């Protein structure tokens, strides 16, 4: 089931690399991290990470548990700041602007996030999607229902929930809940979508739906996905970064990472010799 | 069987019986109180008890309508003061905890929870009754609210802490401010638990007599207002029970039955709310 899609993703990524010649000359960098160090108390979780995430491309971060890939992702929308006793060095630029200079609530409106486990609010399906719209005053009176429908359609969930919009979001299946969370994030028109192992709690069919969704969203936003699943990175990502023990070992076009990595550690990891 | 095995089985059986006995004892206290109250109080609870004022000693009959209303008044005002203060204190403890201040507040709340209720009564007497030169429902409410605050604060804190971090992050990641996250996601998610804590706290203070003895005092008639002495069920029970008159003793039993019925109803209501599970929207 998955092999044709892997091929498709690789062809796409390969075509890009041929077009652009090399990685850094792809689309303009939407997000750019420079010399990031991150500390939990005295523990240094990220060591000097520099990474460009290109506009309208999917960047995957892979690596074994505890390698810092989620920590890195969480610095991009500054949700890392909600954990106490943490410290960030270096800078993250969004369209060239330092994210620490931006107002944190407007930054998070622009850089949406989907979490490892679906986390719908204890509200109705409708109110979950409307939450960000109401809060950011993005839906003038009378347009709210349209915007909610539009967001659910973008997340390919509308047909499944249109008759039960006012039921609890908890009544949905895990895969539907995760697409609801994606729809909720999309509702506020983010420029970037961060996905922190969005499929780790889902079955393969629900996973395939989320991946299809990611392809369809590429023309609308830039995506960065953390995943444990290397096949998933190979299927969906244009670029892949390999993290190990808080360092970024290698970053390149996805096909290069999976076929001809330049570092020994990367090769060992993607060929399943460890991790 | 080896002696060792025999010994192990013996210990097992002794402990099993011992714990079972203690469990039965703890329940039997409630059963005994309820049975005794129903037996003694049931005979004296009639329509007059709910509608008539108390009569002078020697006259048979009369009721405690003023004490029932007085208790409702005093407990309602105590709730109006204690619930918001306790709730917001609990929100602070759970959500805004900063360094040492929160742990000091938490420790003080636990201490306050353990302060004997009569001491709380003395506080209200000093702060309200003495300056106003008048026993009053207001003073009683203040004393009860002081007892309610730590209960509500700690239970609110506990239930808010049980709300998963992922829900908070979900709201923050959409651009919500911290307060907005708390008000629109965290508190609704913990609302059933918080409500249960509030109901249990209210049930507890409505049975307190000691803090009311020298704050709201008592009144044979309808209360003349918040700043005047006001009858309440717990104080009425105490005064009737220590009197030498048989008819008053019967009335004390009846008042006890009515009070415990109110408290049990609140308790059962709280459990029904909780048993519907985590806070799910309709």
Interface residues (C-beta under 8 A of the other chain):
Chain A: X77 X79 X82 X105 X106 X107 X108 X109 X112 X113 X115 X116 X117 X119 X120 X121 X122 X123 X124 X127 X131 X132 X135 X136 X168 X170 X181 X184 X185 X188
Chain B: X164 X166 X167 X168 X169 X170 X171 X172 X173 X174 X175 X176 X177 X180 X184 X185 X188 X189 X278 X279 X280 X281 X282
